[in-house]
Amino acid sequence: MPTRRTLLKAAAAAVAMVTSGGSGKQSLPTVSRNTPSPSPADLRLPPVAPQGRPVPMIHATDLFRPHCDPDDHWDLASVFALAYTRQIDLKAVLIDFEPHSTNDHNPDVMAVAQMNYVTGLHVPVSVGTPRPMRSRDDSQADAGASDHIGIDMVLDILRRSPEPVVINVIGSCRDIAVAGKKAPQLFAEKCAGIYLNAGTGSPDKEKAAKLEYNVSLAPLSYAAIFDLPCPIYWMPCFEQMNSDRPIMEYGTHYSFRQGEILPHLSSRVQNFFLWMLARKTDHNWLRSLLGPVDPQLLDTFGAQDRHMWCTGGFLHAAGQSILADATNQPAFSFDPIRVTCSDEGVTRWTHDSKAKDRYIFHVRDLDRYQAAMTGALKALLLKLP
C-alpha cells in the first residue's frame, strides 16, 4: 500500500511549552519564495476557549486495525492525553471508511475504547462515508443515513457546541469536506479551525504536482477543504515528495526511535501500543491492556523508528507553542498565506501578511525541530495514567 512515509533517523530532546492565543480570515495565489515570512511575534494562534476552558476538538483520522501506519495510534494517544489533562474537550473521533476494498482493515473502534478505558473518558466514535465526492461542491444529498452517520455526528457537535470547535483532519479529507458542503454557514459560525494534515508544501508548481498519499485518496475532497468558510491551518506532510531531506521548512514530518518513549509510559499505555504494533486483530482489547508488559515486544518495537506528522497541530490547537531551545525561539509557526487548490489536488500559495484565515506550517529551526517534537510528544504521553 502506498503511504506518505520516508526514512529519517530519530533524535531525542526536552522541550518547553508556552501558551498563547489569537485568530484568523482568507484569500488567493501566485507562487513566490521570495516574499519574506512574518516574524514569529506577528504569527496568529488559534482561538483558545474562553476563561481557560478546554478547547473543543473533533479528531478525524485514518485509524485502522490492523494498522496501515502506527502513527495514527500515536496521534490518538496524543489527543487523549490532551483531553485527559483538560487542555482540550475531545468531542468525538471520526474514523475514515477503509478506502481500499481489497484490504482487510477495519476502523479501529477498539483503540478508541482502549483510550477511553485508560483515561476514564467516554469519547464517542463513528465511521466515515464510503462515497467519494463527485465534485468539490458535492454535499451527497442522496446519501443514506448510514453513509453519513459520521458526517452528521460532526454537524450535530458543531450545532450543540456553545463555542467554536477545532477539527483535526489526519487521513482522507472526504468526511469533513462533505460536512462543510452540507452546512457551510455552520462551519463559518462554529468551526474554530481545521488542521489539515495532508499535501506537500512546496510553492514550486512542478514539485507540488506530485501528490502526497492523503491527497491521492480524495483530491476533490482535499481541494474542497480550502473552499470552506473557516480558518485552515495547513500542515503539509512534506515540502516535496521523494526528497532526500526529510525535514524541510514547509513539511511537518519528523521521526523518533520508539524506544525513546515507550519504556517510560505506564504499563497500560505500553500495552496499548504493543498490541497494535503486533497487529493483533482479536477482540481482547481490554485484557490486553491489563496484563503484564511483554519485554520482548517492548525491545523489538522499541528498536523501530516511528515517522510522525501531526503532533505540532494538536499542541497548537490547545494553545501551546513548542520552543526549539532555551532561547525561546519557536520550533515552528503558522504563516498567513494566500492559497488555491485545483480539482486534481495541486496547491499554489504565497506568503501574505494580510491573510487572516489561511496558514501554512513553517519549521523555524530545521536543526532542532525533530528533537523538539520528540520531546513534546514524550512529555505529553507521560501524562497518560
C-alpha positions, 0 to 999 in steps of 0.5 A: 500500500502506498503511504506518505512515509520516508526514512529519517533517523530519530533524535531525542530532546526536552522541550518547553511549552508556552501558551498563547492565543489569537485568530484568523480570515482568507484569500488567493495565489501566485507562487513566490519564495521570495516574499519574506515570512512574518516574524514569529511575534506577528504569527496568529494562534488559534482561538483558545476557549474562553476563561481557560476552558478546554478547547473543543476538538473533533479528531478525524483520522485514518485509524485502522486495525490492523494498522496501515501506519502506527502513527495514527495510534500515536496521534490518538494517544496524543489527543487523549492525553490532551483531553485527559489533562483538560487542555482540550474537550475531545468531542468525538473521533471520526474514523475514515471508511477503509478506502481500499476494498481489497484490504482487510482493515477495519476502523479501529473502534477498539483503540478508541475504547482502549483510550477511553478505558485508560483515561476514564473518558467516554469519547464517542466514535463513528465511521466515515462515508464510503462515497467519494465526492463527485465534485468539490461542491458535492454535499451527497444529498442522496446519501443514506443515513448510514453513509453519513452517520459520521458526517452528521455526528460532526454537524450535530457537535458543531450545532450543540457546541456553545463555542467554536470547535477545532477539527483535526483532519489526519487521513482522507479529507472526504468526511469533513469536506462533505460536512462543510458542503452540507452546512457551510454557514455552520462551519463559518459560525462554529468551526474554530479551525481545521488542521489539515494534515495532508499535501506537500508544501512546496510553492514550486508548481512542478514539485507540488504536482506530485501528490502526497498519499492523503491527497491521492485518496480524495483530491476533490475532497482535499481541494474542497477543504480550502473552499470552506468558510473557516480558518485552515491551518495547513500542515503539509506532510512534506515540502516535496515528495521523494526528497532526500531531506526529510525535514524541510521548512514547509513539511511537518514530518519528523521521526523518533526511535520508539524506544525513546518513549515507550519504556517510560509510559505506564504499563497500560499505555505500553500495552496499548501500543504493543498490541497494535504494533503486533497487529493483533486483530482479536477482540481482547482489547481490554485484557490486553491492556491489563496484563503484564508488559511483554519485554520482548515486544517492548525491545523489538518495537522499541528498536523501530523508528516511528515517522510522525506528522501531526503532533505540532497541530494538536499542541497548537490547537490547545494553545501551546507553542513548542520552543526549539531551545532555551532561547525561546525561539519557536520550533515552528509557526503558522504563516498567513498565506494566500492559497488555491487548490485545483480539482486534481489536488495541486496547491499554489500559495504565497506568503501574505501578511494580510491573510487572516484565515489561511496558514501554512506550517513553517519549521523555524529551526530545521536543526532542532525541530525533530528533537523538539517534537520528540520531546513534546510528544514524550512529555505529553504521553507521560501524562497518560495514567 
